[in-house]
Amino acid sequence: MLFSTEDYPLASKITLREADGWENVPENIRGMGEAKLDLYFPRALYEVKPTSWWLAILDYGSGFEEAIISKSK
């Protein structure tokens, strides 16, 4: 599954926004963005329940260089 801020065939388009409500985030970050990742499996051989995860991108001062994918904030 592909998540992107741009349009791609068969990809899920996400919108990054300013992050809030995250726990255990490093104190030395300068900026943080987030997006909700809604996973679905249209081509699965068996029924799979849709679920959601969270994406956080971290900026330590030289741009967004690190990503976190987590079940909860």
Backbone bond lengths (Angstrom), bond angles and torsions (degrees), N, CA, C in turn:
res aa  C-N    CA-C-N  psi(-1)  N-CA   C-N-CA  omega(-1)  CA-C   N-CA-C  phi
1 M - - - 1.443 - - 1.527 107.71 -
2 L 1.312 115.24 133.36 1.463 121.16 -178.80 1.519 109.76 -110.49
3 F 1.326 115.99 130.83 1.458 122.74 173.79 1.520 107.27 -113.79
4 S 1.320 116.24 135.06 1.459 120.22 -177.37 1.524 110.20 -150.44
5 T 1.322 115.45 154.67 1.464 120.10 173.21 1.528 110.40 -85.04
6 E 1.330 116.66 -4.12 1.460 122.54 178.73 1.522 109.47 -116.88
7 D 1.327 116.29 164.52 1.464 121.13 179.17 1.524 110.76 -80.24
8 Y 1.334 116.14 125.43 1.458 123.51 173.19 1.522 107.71 -137.51
9 P 1.332 117.72 148.38 1.462 119.27 177.73 1.534 111.18 -58.67
10 L 1.306 116.59 134.97 1.472 125.16 177.54 1.529 113.89 63.74
11 A 1.321 118.34 12.74 1.469 121.31 179.25 1.523 110.01 -99.04
12 S 1.319 115.36 155.22 1.464 121.39 173.46 1.521 107.93 -94.63
13 K 1.314 116.13 121.70 1.460 120.32 -179.77 1.527 108.92 -83.48
14 I 1.339 115.95 130.25 1.459 121.42 179.80 1.524 109.42 -116.94
15 T 1.315 114.92 158.61 1.456 121.77 176.16 1.518 108.28 -119.59
16 L 1.321 116.40 121.18 1.460 120.75 177.19 1.517 109.40 -82.10
17 R 1.318 115.69 140.64 1.466 121.58 177.10 1.521 107.92 -138.64
18 E 1.318 116.41 169.59 1.459 120.64 178.54 1.526 108.88 -64.16
19 A 1.320 116.11 132.33 1.464 121.57 -175.62 1.521 111.47 -78.27
20 D 1.330 114.73 147.71 1.463 120.20 173.47 1.527 109.14 -153.42
21 G 1.327 115.30 152.70 1.451 120.83 175.36 1.517 116.55 81.91
22 W 1.320 118.17 11.31 1.462 120.79 -179.25 1.527 110.61 -82.63
23 E 1.328 116.01 143.96 1.465 122.00 176.00 1.525 109.53 -105.39
24 N 1.320 116.32 154.32 1.472 123.64 175.46 1.528 113.16 58.83
25 V 1.319 116.72 39.12 1.460 121.99 178.00 1.527 108.30 -89.98
26 P 1.342 118.51 138.93 1.465 119.83 177.45 1.528 111.45 -55.67
27 E 1.314 116.33 141.74 1.466 121.45 -176.83 1.525 113.31 -74.04
28 N 1.329 117.37 -22.36 1.463 120.10 -173.69 1.533 113.86 -91.27
29 I 1.323 119.18 16.63 1.457 119.41 177.42 1.526 110.21 -82.03
30 R 1.320 115.69 146.95 1.468 121.59 -179.37 1.525 111.60 -97.44
31 G 1.312 116.51 -26.51 1.458 121.21 -179.81 1.510 110.01 -155.66
32 M 1.338 115.28 156.46 1.458 119.35 -178.38 1.525 108.80 -151.61
33 G 1.314 116.15 130.20 1.458 121.59 175.99 1.513 109.63 -115.93
34 E 1.325 116.48 161.63 1.459 120.11 -179.62 1.519 110.73 -145.60
35 A 1.324 114.42 159.81 1.461 122.00 173.18 1.521 107.65 -152.88
36 K 1.312 115.88 146.10 1.458 121.09 175.12 1.522 107.81 -88.89
37 L 1.328 116.43 130.41 1.456 122.04 -179.60 1.524 108.34 -104.71
38 D 1.317 116.76 106.40 1.461 121.18 177.83 1.520 108.35 -90.24
39 L 1.329 116.00 109.20 1.455 121.27 -178.05 1.520 110.24 -89.42
40 Y 1.297 115.44 138.29 1.456 121.66 174.14 1.526 107.08 -144.26
41 F 1.301 116.49 158.41 1.458 120.81 -172.45 1.527 109.70 -132.80
42 P 1.325 118.14 75.05 1.463 120.58 -174.45 1.528 114.27 -67.35
43 R 1.304 118.18 -21.48 1.469 120.62 -177.13 1.526 113.19 -109.45
44 A 1.325 117.04 15.02 1.466 120.24 -179.86 1.530 110.12 -67.27
45 L 1.327 116.05 144.57 1.462 120.46 178.17 1.520 111.56 -71.39
46 Y 1.334 116.49 -27.38 1.455 122.17 -179.32 1.522 108.18 -122.84
47 E 1.321 115.78 159.67 1.460 119.90 -180.00 1.529 110.64 -65.34
48 V 1.302 116.13 127.76 1.460 122.74 177.83 1.525 107.02 -126.21
49 K 1.324 116.11 126.84 1.459 119.63 -179.78 1.528 109.94 -70.80
50 P 1.322 117.27 136.41 1.467 119.75 174.64 1.532 110.12 -61.32
51 T 1.300 116.51 146.24 1.459 121.79 179.96 1.524 108.97 -143.64
52 S 1.305 116.33 167.83 1.465 121.00 179.25 1.524 110.63 -128.85
53 W 1.318 115.79 143.77 1.456 123.61 173.72 1.525 106.47 -127.57
54 W 1.326 116.34 171.23 1.466 122.20 179.38 1.519 110.03 -117.22
55 L 1.309 115.98 140.31 1.458 123.72 174.10 1.519 107.78 -111.35
56 A 1.321 116.86 130.41 1.467 122.08 173.07 1.522 107.39 -124.18
57 I 1.317 116.38 136.35 1.462 120.80 174.95 1.522 107.75 -116.05
58 L 1.335 115.32 136.87 1.462 121.38 -172.40 1.524 111.52 -113.47
59 D 1.320 115.05 138.74 1.462 122.73 176.48 1.525 108.11 -118.44
60 Y 1.332 116.29 116.38 1.465 121.56 179.37 1.526 111.76 -95.03
61 G 1.325 117.17 8.34 1.459 120.53 178.74 1.510 113.83 123.55
62 S 1.329 118.43 -13.29 1.461 120.30 178.81 1.527 111.45 -126.20
63 G 1.314 115.99 35.21 1.463 120.80 179.70 1.521 111.40 99.94
64 F 1.293 114.93 170.35 1.468 120.13 179.71 1.521 109.10 -76.01
65 E 1.336 116.30 112.17 1.459 121.42 -175.03 1.523 113.51 -121.25
66 E 1.319 118.07 -7.67 1.458 120.51 -174.61 1.518 109.05 -137.62
67 A 1.335 115.99 142.99 1.464 120.94 179.09 1.522 109.81 -126.07
68 I 1.320 114.97 147.35 1.460 122.55 175.84 1.523 106.98 -124.35
69 I 1.317 117.05 131.97 1.459 121.81 172.30 1.512 106.48 -116.93
70 S 1.336 116.01 124.44 1.462 120.54 -171.87 1.523 110.43 -142.23
71 K 1.329 115.74 149.58 1.462 121.40 176.64 1.531 111.04 -70.00
72 S 1.325 116.85 -28.64 1.469 120.97 179.16 1.524 109.00 -141.56
73 K 1.320 114.75 165.68 1.461 119.96 179.40 1.506 109.41 -80.27
